[in-house]
């Protein structure tokens, strides 16, 4: 593949990922706002507080894990693991006595 093709693919991937994250983020913020409103209105005592706690307990670690992976460069070569897996499979198919 040419460099311009790879660059275009990277731009499209980043744009798609950004769009998905923005859409999911807007939905998440909307739900958090709804839950906070139930706490203020006392519609269901404690319902909003528990839901916010559960959401934040699940989402905050995922956000930090993703940021760590991006900063540490874990997403730089996402194609390499699948090729390495195929190489290992080929080595196992050939057996220990081959080579």
C-alpha positions in Angstrom: 0.0 0.0 0.0 1.2 3.5 -0.7 1.9 6.1 1.9 -0.9 8.3 0.8 -3.3 5.4 1.0 -2.2 4.6 4.5 -2.4 8.2 5.5 -6.0 8.4 4.2 -6.9 5.2 6.0 -5.5 6.6 9.2 -7.4 9.9 8.9 -10.7 8.1 8.2 -10.1 5.8 11.2 -9.3 8.7 13.5 -12.4 10.6 12.3 -14.6 7.6 12.8 -13.2 6.8 16.2 -13.7 10.5 17.2 -17.3 10.5 15.9 -18.1 7.4 17.9 -16.5 8.7 21.1 -18.3 12.1 20.8 -21.6 10.4 20.2 -21.1 8.0 23.1 -19.8 10.9 25.3 -22.9 12.9 24.6 -25.2 10.0 25.5 -23.2 9.4 28.7 -23.4 13.1 29.7 -27.1 13.1 29.0 -27.7 10.1 31.2 -25.5 11.5 34.0 -27.6 14.7 33.8 -30.8 12.7 34.0 -29.6 10.7 37.0 -28.4 13.9 38.7 -31.9 15.4 38.1 -33.5 12.5 39.8 -31.4 13.0 42.9 -32.3 16.7 43.1 -36.0 16.0 42.5 -36.1 13.1 45.0 -38.2 11.1 42.6 -36.7 7.9 43.6 -34.5 8.2 46.7 -30.9 7.2 45.9 -31.6 5.9 42.4 -29.5 8.5 40.7 -26.7 8.3 43.1 -26.3 4.6 42.7 -26.5 4.8 38.9 -23.9 7.5 38.8 -21.6 5.6 41.0 -21.9 2.4 39.0 -21.4 4.3 35.7 -18.3 6.1 37.0 -16.9 3.0 38.5 -17.0 1.3 35.1 -16.2 4.2 32.8 -13.4 6.1 34.6 -11.0 3.2 34.6 -11.7 2.5 30.9 -11.0 6.2 30.1 -7.7 6.1 32.0 -6.7 2.8 30.5 -7.4 4.1 27.0 -5.4 7.3 27.6 -2.5 5.3 29.0 -2.5 3.0 25.9 -2.5 6.0 23.6 0.2 7.9 25.4 2.4 4.8 25.8 2.1 4.0 22.1 0.2 0.8 22.3 -1.9 1.7 19.2 1.1 2.6 16.9 1.3 -0.8 15.2 -2.1 -2.5 15.6 -1.6 -4.7 12.6 1.6 -6.4 13.9 0.0 -8.8 16.5 -2.2 -10.6 13.9 0.8 -11.2 11.6 2.9 -12.4 14.6 0.1 -14.8 15.5 0.1 -16.2 12.0 3.9 -16.6 12.1 3.6 -18.5 15.4 0.9 -20.7 14.0 3.1 -21.5 11.0 6.0 -22.3 13.3 3.8 -24.7 15.3 2.5 -26.3 12.1 6.0 -26.9 10.9 7.0 -28.5 14.2 10.1 -28.4 16.3 12.2 -30.5 14.0 11.8 -28.2 11.0 14.5 -25.6 10.3 
